[in-house]
């Protein structure tokens, strides 16, 4: 029984077999936490300078296209040069831009345009770091431990998303922006430790120099790689129709009550679900039919989003509500129900991410892995933003509860149909990875 319980916890063998992976994971986790501090601090800083929520929203929008372009170009660089060097140079750019933010804040020289410019530089450089770093992982650990490495990535993401925004709010309130940016600068030093101590990791196989031909070569491979292409499509479907985060402020104000506190709790519950699913991810690493694993995880995600929509529908009908629902009088029963559904969604999405990331790392040849990681970044970055547009437009035209309700049904129906039409994806075997 004790052995059974241990087998259900996260597999830590990647730490045991690869000190290099361990150092890179620690560095990435601490630097990611610091990066979240800066992202949130820039948004708060922008609002302090402008008093405009539009100006704050433009921080994320302005960095989207540079982030996508940098992710694609970073993938090409990772397939042409030493990946350790590519990651180090991009990390140096991120470090320099964050250090400049801190210097400007200490000197009270910051302006709106400086915040925009440096947030764009940060976003673009981080995309290159991510593309290069993920391409390195399969060179550090055995293939059978890639699911465990992906689960450890879920732990990193959970720490970043749960801890970063809350810590940033506290630091800005207590010590100000300059100290918050400075703490990120210090935390980023750990990323250099993780990358600097790696061996040289040059791509294997035929090398295509960065440029249009390299990008075309990546797209040609993706057209042939049906399993990889379908998992990208499935993730886009999940994020487009099942990403209701843009509705959380209105939900906290109008439906569930509790205001900003409810908004924060709902957001954190998704990260908490992801964190817990990684913590108990032992059985996930033993699943060989990872295509079916992706399908079932995304269908479970759609079911959880559907359940969230039903909770909101109950709130719209006034179930369990106090006489007046507002910031001071929340609907506690339905907030708890909403938290549980969103935690389930975060857990299911993380399980899907473990399978999807493992498939890309194991099935894609080393010579093209960086470019596929760049495309993966585009999918991960673009899907939630399209999802925010879907949720916002549909909620404006109908009601707050309708986008997640409809979206959950669409996710489950589309995913089940597309997978049924792809026998190769259903038969994908982790012991014999075929892209």
TORKOL-4160 file (C-alpha; in steps of 0.2 Angstrom, whole numbers, padded with zeros to 4 digits, m for minus):
435
<pt num="1" X="0000" Y="0000" Z="0000"/>
<pt num="2" X="0014" Y="0012" Z="0004"/>
<pt num="3" X="0022" Y="0008" Z="m0013"/>
<pt num="4" X="0005" Y="0012" Z="m0021"/>
<pt num="5" X="0004" Y="0029" Z="m0013"/>
<pt num="6" X="0022" Y="0033" Z="m0018"/>
<pt num="7" X="0018" Y="0028" Z="m0036"/>
<pt num="8" X="0004" Y="0041" Z="m0036"/>
<pt num="9" X="0015" Y="0056" Z="m0032"/>
<pt num="10" X="0025" Y="0065" Z="m0045"/>
<pt num="11" X="0040" Y="0056" Z="m0052"/>
<pt num="12" X="0056" Y="0064" Z="m0046"/>
<pt num="13" X="0068" Y="0053" Z="m0056"/>
<pt num="14" X="0073" Y="0067" Z="m0068"/>
<pt num="15" X="0081" Y="0075" Z="m0053"/>
<pt num="16" X="0091" Y="0059" Z="m0049"/>
<pt num="17" X="0097" Y="0055" Z="m0066"/>
<pt num="18" X="0102" Y="0073" Z="m0072"/>
<pt num="19" X="0109" Y="0086" Z="m0061"/>
<pt num="20" X="0110" Y="0097" Z="m0076"/>
<pt num="21" X="0091" Y="0096" Z="m0078"/>
<pt num="22" X="0089" Y="0099" Z="m0060"/>
<pt num="23" X="0099" Y="0115" Z="m0060"/>
<pt num="24" X="0089" Y="0121" Z="m0076"/>
<pt num="25" X="0072" Y="0117" Z="m0067"/>
<pt num="26" X="0077" Y="0126" Z="m0051"/>
<pt num="27" X="0083" Y="0141" Z="m0061"/>
<pt num="28" X="0068" Y="0141" Z="m0073"/>
<pt num="29" X="0056" Y="0140" Z="m0058"/>
<pt num="30" X="0064" Y="0155" Z="m0048"/>
<pt num="31" X="0066" Y="0165" Z="m0064"/>
<pt num="32" X="0048" Y="0162" Z="m0069"/>
<pt num="33" X="0042" Y="0167" Z="m0052"/>
<pt num="34" X="0052" Y="0183" Z="m0054"/>
<pt num="35" X="0045" Y="0186" Z="m0071"/>
<pt num="36" X="0027" Y="0185" Z="m0064"/>
<pt num="37" X="0032" Y="0198" Z="m0052"/>
<pt num="38" X="0038" Y="0210" Z="m0066"/>
<pt num="39" X="0023" Y="0206" Z="m0077"/>
<pt num="40" X="0010" Y="0211" Z="m0063"/>
<pt num="41" X="0021" Y="0225" Z="m0057"/>
<pt num="42" X="0021" Y="0233" Z="m0074"/>
<pt num="43" X="0002" Y="0232" Z="m0076"/>
<pt num="44" X="0000" Y="0240" Z="m0059"/>
<pt num="45" X="0013" Y="0253" Z="m0063"/>
<pt num="46" X="0005" Y="0257" Z="m0079"/>
<pt num="47" X="m0012" Y="0260" Z="m0070"/>
<pt num="48" X="m0004" Y="0271" Z="m0058"/>
<pt num="49" X="0004" Y="0281" Z="m0072"/>
<pt num="50" X="m0012" Y="0282" Z="m0083"/>
<pt num="51" X="m0027" Y="0277" Z="m0073"/>
<pt num="52" X="m0033" Y="0268" Z="m0088"/>
<pt num="53" X="m0038" Y="0250" Z="m0089"/>
<pt num="54" X="m0036" Y="0251" Z="m0108"/>
<pt num="55" X="m0018" Y="0256" Z="m0106"/>
<pt num="56" X="m0015" Y="0241" Z="m0095"/>
<pt num="57" X="m0023" Y="0229" Z="m0107"/>
<pt num="58" X="m0012" Y="0236" Z="m0121"/>
<pt num="59" X="0003" Y="0229" Z="m0111"/>
<pt num="60" X="m0002" Y="0212" Z="m0115"/>
<pt num="61" X="m0008" Y="0215" Z="m0133"/>
<pt num="62" X="0008" Y="0225" Z="m0137"/>
<pt num="63" X="0019" Y="0211" Z="m0133"/>
<pt num="64" X="0009" Y="0197" Z="m0142"/>
<pt num="65" X="0015" Y="0199" Z="m0160"/>
<pt num="66" X="0033" Y="0201" Z="m0154"/>
<pt num="67" X="0032" Y="0186" Z="m0143"/>
<pt num="68" X="0025" Y="0176" Z="m0157"/>
<pt num="69" X="0038" Y="0181" Z="m0170"/>
<pt num="70" X="0052" Y="0179" Z="m0157"/>
<pt num="71" X="0046" Y="0162" Z="m0153"/>
<pt num="72" X="0046" Y="0157" Z="m0171"/>
<pt num="73" X="0063" Y="0164" Z="m0174"/>
<pt num="74" X="0070" Y="0158" Z="m0157"/>
<pt num="75" X="0065" Y="0140" Z="m0163"/>
<pt num="76" X="0075" Y="0143" Z="m0179"/>
<pt num="77" X="0090" Y="0148" Z="m0169"/>
<pt num="78" X="0089" Y="0133" Z="m0157"/>
<pt num="79" X="0089" Y="0122" Z="m0173"/>
<pt num="80" X="0104" Y="0131" Z="m0180"/>
<pt num="81" X="0116" Y="0135" Z="m0166"/>
<pt num="82" X="0121" Y="0129" Z="m0149"/>
<pt num="83" X="0105" Y="0129" Z="m0139"/>
<pt num="84" X="0114" Y="0133" Z="m0122"/>
<pt num="85" X="0121" Y="0149" Z="m0130"/>
<pt num="86" X="0105" Y="0154" Z="m0138"/>
<pt num="87" X="0096" Y="0153" Z="m0122"/>
<pt num="88" X="0110" Y="0162" Z="m0112"/>
<pt num="89" X="0110" Y="0177" Z="m0125"/>
<pt num="90" X="0091" Y="0178" Z="m0124"/>
<pt num="91" X="0091" Y="0177" Z="m0105"/>
<pt num="92" X="0104" Y="0191" Z="m0105"/>
<pt num="93" X="0092" Y="0202" Z="m0115"/>
<pt num="94" X="0078" Y="0198" Z="m0102"/>
<pt num="95" X="0090" Y="0202" Z="m0088"/>
<pt num="96" X="0096" Y="0218" Z="m0095"/>
<pt num="97" X="0078" Y="0225" Z="m0098"/>
<pt num="98" X="0073" Y="0220" Z="m0081"/>
<pt num="99" X="0088" Y="0228" Z="m0073"/>
<pt num="100" X="0084" Y="0244" Z="m0084"/>
<pt num="101" X="0066" Y="0244" Z="m0077"/>
<pt num="102" X="0073" Y="0243" Z="m0059"/>
<pt num="103" X="0085" Y="0258" Z="m0063"/>
<pt num="104" X="0072" Y="0268" Z="m0070"/>
<pt num="105" X="0060" Y="0265" Z="m0055"/>
<pt num="106" X="0074" Y="0269" Z="m0043"/>
<pt num="107" X="0077" Y="0285" Z="m0052"/>
<pt num="108" X="0059" Y="0289" Z="m0054"/>
<pt num="109" X="0062" Y="0291" Z="m0073"/>
<pt num="110" X="0050" Y="0278" Z="m0079"/>
<pt num="111" X="0037" Y="0283" Z="m0092"/>
<pt num="112" X="0022" Y="0274" Z="m0101"/>
<pt num="113" X="0033" Y="0271" Z="m0116"/>
<pt num="114" X="0047" Y="0264" Z="m0106"/>
<pt num="115" X="0035" Y="0252" Z="m0098"/>
<pt num="116" X="0028" Y="0247" Z="m0115"/>
<pt num="117" X="0045" Y="0245" Z="m0123"/>
<pt num="118" X="0053" Y="0235" Z="m0110"/>
<pt num="119" X="0038" Y="0224" Z="m0107"/>
<pt num="120" X="0039" Y="0220" Z="m0126"/>
<pt num="121" X="0058" Y="0216" Z="m0125"/>
<pt num="122" X="0055" Y="0205" Z="m0110"/>
<pt num="123" X="0041" Y="0196" Z="m0119"/>
<pt num="124" X="0051" Y="0193" Z="m0135"/>
<pt num="125" X="0067" Y="0187" Z="m0126"/>
<pt num="126" X="0057" Y="0175" Z="m0115"/>
<pt num="127" X="0050" Y="0167" Z="m0130"/>
<pt num="128" X="0067" Y="0163" Z="m0137"/>
<pt num="129" X="0073" Y="0157" Z="m0120"/>
<pt num="130" X="0057" Y="0145" Z="m0119"/>
<pt num="131" X="0060" Y="0138" Z="m0136"/>
<pt num="132" X="0078" Y="0135" Z="m0133"/>
<pt num="133" X="0076" Y="0128" Z="m0116"/>
<pt num="134" X="0062" Y="0116" Z="m0120"/>
<pt num="135" X="0073" Y="0109" Z="m0135"/>
<pt num="136" X="0087" Y="0105" Z="m0123"/>
<pt num="137" X="0076" Y="0094" Z="m0111"/>
<pt num="138" X="0077" Y="0078" Z="m0121"/>
<pt num="139" X="0096" Y="0079" Z="m0122"/>
<pt num="140" X="0097" Y="0079" Z="m0103"/>
<pt num="141" X="0085" Y="0065" Z="m0098"/>
<pt num="142" X="0080" Y="0048" Z="m0105"/>
<pt num="143" X="0064" Y="0047" Z="m0116"/>
<pt num="144" X="0055" Y="0037" Z="m0103"/>
<pt num="145" X="0056" Y="0051" Z="m0091"/>
<pt num="146" X="0050" Y="0065" Z="m0102"/>
<pt num="147" X="0032" Y="0063" Z="m0095"/>
<pt num="148" X="0039" Y="0066" Z="m0077"/>
<pt num="149" X="0049" Y="0081" Z="m0084"/>
<pt num="150" X="0033" Y="0088" Z="m0091"/>
<pt num="151" X="0024" Y="0086" Z="m0074"/>
<pt num="152" X="0038" Y="0095" Z="m0066"/>
<pt num="153" X="0035" Y="0109" Z="m0078"/>
<pt num="154" X="0017" Y="0109" Z="m0071"/>
<pt num="155" X="0024" Y="0112" Z="m0054"/>
<pt num="156" X="0034" Y="0126" Z="m0060"/>
<pt num="157" X="0019" Y="0134" Z="m0069"/>
<pt num="158" X="0008" Y="0132" Z="m0053"/>
<pt num="159" X="0021" Y="0140" Z="m0042"/>
<pt num="160" X="0022" Y="0155" Z="m0055"/>
<pt num="161" X="0004" Y="0158" Z="m0057"/>
<pt num="162" X="m0002" Y="0155" Z="m0039"/>
<pt num="163" X="0013" Y="0164" Z="m0031"/>
<pt num="164" X="0018" Y="0177" Z="m0043"/>
<pt num="165" X="0003" Y="0188" Z="m0044"/>
<pt num="166" X="m0001" Y="0188" Z="m0026"/>
<pt num="167" X="0017" Y="0191" Z="m0021"/>
<pt num="168" X="0019" Y="0205" Z="m0033"/>
<pt num="169" X="0003" Y="0214" Z="m0026"/>
<pt num="170" X="0011" Y="0213" Z="m0008"/>
<pt num="171" X="0028" Y="0219" Z="m0014"/>
<pt num="172" X="0021" Y="0233" Z="m0023"/>
<pt num="173" X="0010" Y="0238" Z="m0009"/>
<pt num="174" X="0023" Y="0236" Z="0004"/>
<pt num="175" X="0040" Y="0241" Z="m0004"/>
<pt num="176" X="0036" Y="0249" Z="m0021"/>
<pt num="177" X="0040" Y="0246" Z="m0039"/>
<pt num="178" X="0058" Y="0248" Z="m0038"/>
<pt num="179" X="0061" Y="0234" Z="m0025"/>
<pt num="180" X="0049" Y="0223" Z="m0035"/>
<pt num="181" X="0059" Y="0224" Z="m0051"/>
<pt num="182" X="0075" Y="0222" Z="m0041"/>
<pt num="183" X="0069" Y="0206" Z="m0033"/>
<pt num="184" X="0066" Y="0199" Z="m0051"/>
<pt num="185" X="0083" Y="0204" Z="m0056"/>
<pt num="186" X="0090" Y="0194" Z="m0041"/>
<pt num="187" X="0079" Y="0179" Z="m0045"/>
<pt num="188" X="0084" Y="0179" Z="m0063"/>
<pt num="189" X="0102" Y="0176" Z="m0058"/>
<pt num="190" X="0097" Y="0158" Z="m0054"/>
<pt num="191" X="0092" Y="0156" Z="m0073"/>
<pt num="192" X="0110" Y="0159" Z="m0078"/>
<pt num="193" X="0116" Y="0147" Z="m0065"/>
<pt num="194" X="0105" Y="0133" Z="m0073"/>
<pt num="195" X="0110" Y="0138" Z="m0091"/>
<pt num="196" X="0128" Y="0142" Z="m0088"/>
<pt num="197" X="0132" Y="0125" Z="m0081"/>
<pt num="198" X="0125" Y="0115" Z="m0095"/>
<pt num="199" X="0136" Y="0107" Z="m0108"/>
<pt num="200" X="0136" Y="0113" Z="m0126"/>
<pt num="201" X="0120" Y="0107" Z="m0134"/>
<pt num="202" X="0121" Y="0108" Z="m0153"/>
<pt num="203" X="0107" Y="0102" Z="m0164"/>
<pt num="204" X="0109" Y="0085" Z="m0172"/>
<pt num="205" X="0106" Y="0080" Z="m0190"/>
<pt num="206" X="0104" Y="0092" Z="m0205"/>
<pt num="207" X="0105" Y="0111" Z="m0200"/>
<pt num="208" X="0095" Y="0124" Z="m0209"/>
<pt num="209" X="0101" Y="0142" Z="m0206"/>
<pt num="210" X="0088" Y="0154" Z="m0199"/>
<pt num="211" X="0077" Y="0162" Z="m0212"/>
<pt num="212" X="0062" Y="0159" Z="m0222"/>
<pt num="213" X="0068" Y="0142" Z="m0229"/>
<pt num="214" X="0070" Y="0136" Z="m0211"/>
<pt num="215" X="0052" Y="0142" Z="m0207"/>
<pt num="216" X="0045" Y="0133" Z="m0222"/>
<pt num="217" X="0055" Y="0117" Z="m0218"/>
<pt num="218" X="0046" Y="0118" Z="m0200"/>
<pt num="219" X="0029" Y="0120" Z="m0208"/>
<pt num="220" X="0032" Y="0106" Z="m0221"/>
<pt num="221" X="0037" Y="0094" Z="m0206"/>
<pt num="222" X="0021" Y="0099" Z="m0197"/>
<pt num="223" X="0010" Y="0095" Z="m0212"/>
<pt num="224" X="0018" Y="0078" Z="m0212"/>
<pt num="225" X="0017" Y="0075" Z="m0194"/>
<pt num="226" X="m0002" Y="0072" Z="m0191"/>
<pt num="227" X="m0001" Y="0067" Z="m0173"/>
<pt num="228" X="0008" Y="0083" Z="m0168"/>
<pt num="229" X="m0003" Y="0094" Z="m0179"/>
<pt num="230" X="m0019" Y="0087" Z="m0172"/>
<pt num="231" X="m0013" Y="0089" Z="m0154"/>
<pt num="232" X="m0010" Y="0108" Z="m0158"/>
<pt num="233" X="m0027" Y="0109" Z="m0165"/>
<pt num="234" X="m0035" Y="0101" Z="m0150"/>
<pt num="235" X="m0026" Y="0113" Z="m0139"/>
<pt num="236" X="m0032" Y="0128" Z="m0149"/>
<pt num="237" X="m0050" Y="0122" Z="m0148"/>
<pt num="238" X="m0049" Y="0120" Z="m0129"/>
<pt num="239" X="m0041" Y="0137" Z="m0126"/>
<pt num="240" X="m0053" Y="0146" Z="m0139"/>
<pt num="241" X="m0069" Y="0139" Z="m0132"/>
<pt num="242" X="m0064" Y="0135" Z="m0114"/>
<pt num="243" X="m0054" Y="0150" Z="m0108"/>
<pt num="244" X="m0066" Y="0161" Z="m0098"/>
<pt num="245" X="m0053" Y="0171" Z="m0088"/>
<pt num="246" X="m0058" Y="0187" Z="m0096"/>
<pt num="247" X="m0075" Y="0186" Z="m0088"/>
<pt num="248" X="m0069" Y="0184" Z="m0071"/>
<pt num="249" X="m0070" Y="0202" Z="m0066"/>
<pt num="250" X="m0088" Y="0204" Z="m0072"/>
<pt num="251" X="m0092" Y="0187" Z="m0063"/>
<pt num="252" X="m0085" Y="0194" Z="m0047"/>
<pt num="253" X="m0094" Y="0210" Z="m0048"/>
<pt num="254" X="m0111" Y="0205" Z="m0055"/>
<pt num="255" X="m0114" Y="0186" Z="m0053"/>
<pt num="256" X="m0105" Y="0179" Z="m0038"/>
<pt num="257" X="m0101" Y="0194" Z="m0029"/>
<pt num="258" X="m0085" Y="0197" Z="m0019"/>
<pt num="259" X="m0077" Y="0209" Z="m0032"/>
<pt num="260" X="m0058" Y="0208" Z="m0035"/>
<pt num="261" X="m0056" Y="0195" Z="m0021"/>
<pt num="262" X="m0067" Y="0183" Z="m0031"/>
<pt num="263" X="m0058" Y="0187" Z="m0047"/>
<pt num="264" X="m0042" Y="0182" Z="m0039"/>
<pt num="265" X="m0048" Y="0166" Z="m0031"/>
<pt num="266" X="m0056" Y="0160" Z="m0047"/>
<pt num="267" X="m0039" Y="0164" Z="m0056"/>
<pt num="268" X="m0029" Y="0155" Z="m0043"/>
<pt num="269" X="m0040" Y="0140" Z="m0043"/>
<pt num="270" X="m0035" Y="0135" Z="m0061"/>
<pt num="271" X="m0017" Y="0136" Z="m0056"/>
<pt num="272" X="m0020" Y="0126" Z="m0040"/>
<pt num="273" X="m0028" Y="0112" Z="m0050"/>
<pt num="274" X="m0013" Y="0111" Z="m0061"/>
<pt num="275" X="m0001" Y="0111" Z="m0047"/>
<pt num="276" X="m0011" Y="0097" Z="m0038"/>
<pt num="277" X="m0012" Y="0087" Z="m0054"/>
<pt num="278" X="0007" Y="0088" Z="m0056"/>
<pt num="279" X="0009" Y="0083" Z="m0038"/>
<pt num="280" X="m0001" Y="0067" Z="m0040"/>
<pt num="281" X="0005" Y="0064" Z="m0058"/>
<pt num="282" X="0014" Y="0047" Z="m0055"/>
<pt num="283" X="0001" Y="0037" Z="m0065"/>
<pt num="284" X="0002" Y="0049" Z="m0080"/>
<pt num="285" X="0020" Y="0044" Z="m0084"/>
<pt num="286" X="0015" Y="0026" Z="m0086"/>
<pt num="287" X="0002" Y="0029" Z="m0099"/>
<pt num="288" X="0008" Y="0024" Z="m0116"/>
<pt num="289" X="m0007" Y="0028" Z="m0127"/>
<pt num="290" X="m0004" Y="0047" Z="m0125"/>
<pt num="291" X="m0016" Y="0052" Z="m0140"/>
<pt num="292" X="m0031" Y="0045" Z="m0131"/>
<pt num="293" X="m0024" Y="0053" Z="m0115"/>
<pt num="294" X="m0024" Y="0070" Z="m0123"/>
<pt num="295" X="m0042" Y="0067" Z="m0129"/>
<pt num="296" X="m0049" Y="0061" Z="m0113"/>
<pt num="297" X="m0040" Y="0075" Z="m0103"/>
<pt num="298" X="m0047" Y="0089" Z="m0115"/>
<pt num="299" X="m0064" Y="0081" Z="m0114"/>
<pt num="300" X="m0063" Y="0082" Z="m0095"/>
<pt num="301" X="m0058" Y="0100" Z="m0097"/>
<pt num="302" X="m0073" Y="0104" Z="m0108"/>
<pt num="303" X="m0084" Y="0095" Z="m0095"/>
<pt num="304" X="m0077" Y="0106" Z="m0081"/>
<pt num="305" X="m0079" Y="0122" Z="m0091"/>
<pt num="306" X="m0097" Y="0116" Z="m0094"/>
<pt num="307" X="m0100" Y="0113" Z="m0076"/>
<pt num="308" X="m0093" Y="0131" Z="m0073"/>
<pt num="309" X="m0106" Y="0138" Z="m0085"/>
<pt num="310" X="m0119" Y="0129" Z="m0075"/>
<pt num="311" X="m0113" Y="0136" Z="m0059"/>
<pt num="312" X="m0114" Y="0153" Z="m0067"/>
<pt num="313" X="m0132" Y="0149" Z="m0073"/>
<pt num="314" X="m0137" Y="0145" Z="m0056"/>
<pt num="315" X="m0130" Y="0161" Z="m0049"/>
<pt num="316" X="m0140" Y="0170" Z="m0063"/>
<pt num="317" X="m0156" Y="0162" Z="m0056"/>
<pt num="318" X="m0152" Y="0168" Z="m0039"/>
<pt num="319" X="m0148" Y="0151" Z="m0031"/>
<pt num="320" X="m0140" Y="0151" Z="m0014"/>
<pt num="321" X="m0138" Y="0170" Z="m0015"/>
<pt num="322" X="m0139" Y="0183" Z="m0001"/>
<pt num="323" X="m0152" Y="0197" Z="m0003"/>
<pt num="324" X="m0139" Y="0208" Z="m0012"/>
<pt num="325" X="m0124" Y="0201" Z="m0021"/>
<pt num="326" X="m0110" Y="0213" Z="m0022"/>
<pt num="327" X="m0092" Y="0215" Z="m0016"/>
<pt num="328" X="m0097" Y="0214" Z="0002"/>
<pt num="329" X="m0110" Y="0200" Z="0000"/>
<pt num="330" X="m0104" Y="0186" Z="m0010"/>
<pt num="331" X="m0113" Y="0170" Z="m0015"/>
<pt num="332" X="m0101" Y="0159" Z="m0005"/>
<pt num="333" X="m0109" Y="0142" Z="m0010"/>
<pt num="334" X="m0108" Y="0145" Z="m0028"/>
<pt num="335" X="m0090" Y="0153" Z="m0027"/>
<pt num="336" X="m0085" Y="0137" Z="m0019"/>
<pt num="337" X="m0093" Y="0127" Z="m0033"/>
<pt num="338" X="m0085" Y="0138" Z="m0046"/>
<pt num="339" X="m0068" Y="0136" Z="m0038"/>
<pt num="340" X="m0070" Y="0117" Z="m0038"/>
<pt num="341" X="m0075" Y="0117" Z="m0057"/>
<pt num="342" X="m0060" Y="0128" Z="m0062"/>
<pt num="343" X="m0048" Y="0118" Z="m0051"/>
<pt num="344" X="m0054" Y="0102" Z="m0061"/>
<pt num="345" X="m0052" Y="0112" Z="m0077"/>
<pt num="346" X="m0034" Y="0117" Z="m0072"/>
<pt num="347" X="m0030" Y="0099" Z="m0067"/>
<pt num="348" X="m0037" Y="0092" Z="m0084"/>
<pt num="349" X="m0028" Y="0105" Z="m0094"/>
<pt num="350" X="m0011" Y="0101" Z="m0085"/>
<pt num="351" X="m0013" Y="0082" Z="m0088"/>
<pt num="352" X="m0016" Y="0086" Z="m0107"/>
<pt num="353" X="m0001" Y="0097" Z="m0107"/>
<pt num="354" X="0010" Y="0084" Z="m0100"/>
<pt num="355" X="0005" Y="0072" Z="m0113"/>
<pt num="356" X="0006" Y="0085" Z="m0127"/>
<pt num="357" X="0023" Y="0091" Z="m0122"/>
<pt num="358" X="0030" Y="0074" Z="m0120"/>
<pt num="359" X="0024" Y="0069" Z="m0138"/>
<pt num="360" X="0033" Y="0085" Z="m0145"/>
<pt num="361" X="0049" Y="0081" Z="m0136"/>
<pt num="362" X="0049" Y="0062" Z="m0139"/>
<pt num="363" X="0042" Y="0061" Z="m0157"/>
<pt num="364" X="0050" Y="0077" Z="m0165"/>
<pt num="365" X="0068" Y="0074" Z="m0172"/>
<pt num="366" X="0081" Y="0084" Z="m0164"/>
<pt num="367" X="0085" Y="0094" Z="m0179"/>
<pt num="368" X="0068" Y="0102" Z="m0180"/>
<pt num="369" X="0063" Y="0102" Z="m0162"/>
<pt num="370" X="0067" Y="0120" Z="m0159"/>
<pt num="371" X="0055" Y="0126" Z="m0173"/>
<pt num="372" X="0041" Y="0115" Z="m0167"/>
<pt num="373" X="0044" Y="0122" Z="m0149"/>
<pt num="374" X="0042" Y="0139" Z="m0157"/>
<pt num="375" X="0026" Y="0134" Z="m0165"/>
<pt num="376" X="0020" Y="0127" Z="m0149"/>
<pt num="377" X="0023" Y="0144" Z="m0141"/>
<pt num="378" X="0012" Y="0152" Z="m0154"/>
<pt num="379" X="m0002" Y="0140" Z="m0150"/>
<pt num="380" X="0000" Y="0142" Z="m0131"/>
<pt num="381" X="0001" Y="0161" Z="m0133"/>
<pt num="382" X="m0013" Y="0164" Z="m0146"/>
<pt num="383" X="m0026" Y="0152" Z="m0140"/>
<pt num="384" X="m0030" Y="0160" Z="m0124"/>
<pt num="385" X="m0031" Y="0177" Z="m0132"/>
<pt num="386" X="m0043" Y="0171" Z="m0145"/>
<pt num="387" X="m0053" Y="0163" Z="m0131"/>
<pt num="388" X="m0054" Y="0180" Z="m0122"/>
<pt num="389" X="m0061" Y="0187" Z="m0138"/>
<pt num="390" X="m0074" Y="0173" Z="m0140"/>
<pt num="391" X="m0079" Y="0174" Z="m0121"/>
<pt num="392" X="m0080" Y="0193" Z="m0121"/>
<pt num="393" X="m0090" Y="0195" Z="m0137"/>
<pt num="394" X="m0102" Y="0181" Z="m0134"/>
<pt num="395" X="m0105" Y="0186" Z="m0116"/>
<pt num="396" X="m0109" Y="0204" Z="m0122"/>
<pt num="397" X="m0121" Y="0198" Z="m0134"/>
<pt num="398" X="m0130" Y="0185" Z="m0122"/>
<pt num="399" X="m0125" Y="0182" Z="m0104"/>
<pt num="400" X="m0110" Y="0179" Z="m0093"/>
<pt num="401" X="m0114" Y="0160" Z="m0091"/>
<pt num="402" X="m0117" Y="0156" Z="m0109"/>
<pt num="403" X="m0099" Y="0156" Z="m0116"/>
<pt num="404" X="m0092" Y="0143" Z="m0104"/>
<pt num="405" X="m0108" Y="0133" Z="m0106"/>
<pt num="406" X="m0108" Y="0133" Z="m0125"/>
<pt num="407" X="m0089" Y="0132" Z="m0125"/>
<pt num="408" X="m0088" Y="0116" Z="m0114"/>
<pt num="409" X="m0101" Y="0107" Z="m0126"/>
<pt num="410" X="m0091" Y="0113" Z="m0141"/>
<pt num="411" X="m0075" Y="0106" Z="m0134"/>
<pt num="412" X="m0081" Y="0089" Z="m0130"/>
<pt num="413" X="m0090" Y="0087" Z="m0147"/>
<pt num="414" X="m0076" Y="0093" Z="m0158"/>
<pt num="415" X="m0062" Y="0084" Z="m0149"/>
<pt num="416" X="m0071" Y="0068" Z="m0149"/>
<pt num="417" X="m0075" Y="0069" Z="m0167"/>
<pt num="418" X="m0058" Y="0074" Z="m0173"/>
<pt num="419" X="m0049" Y="0061" Z="m0163"/>
<pt num="420" X="m0061" Y="0047" Z="m0170"/>
<pt num="421" X="m0057" Y="0053" Z="m0187"/>
<pt num="422" X="m0038" Y="0050" Z="m0184"/>
<pt num="423" X="m0034" Y="0032" Z="m0180"/>
<pt num="424" X="m0016" Y="0036" Z="m0180"/>
<pt num="425" X="m0018" Y="0048" Z="m0166"/>
<pt num="426" X="m0029" Y="0035" Z="m0156"/>
<pt num="427" X="m0015" Y="0022" Z="m0158"/>
<pt num="428" X="0000" Y="0033" Z="m0154"/>
<pt num="429" X="0011" Y="0023" Z="m0142"/>
<pt num="430" X="0024" Y="0032" Z="m0131"/>
<pt num="431" X="0036" Y="0017" Z="m0133"/>
<pt num="432" X="0036" Y="0020" Z="m0152"/>
<pt num="433" X="0034" Y="0039" Z="m0154"/>
<pt num="434" X="0028" Y="0044" Z="m0172"/>
<pt num="435" X="0025" Y="0062" Z="m0176"/>
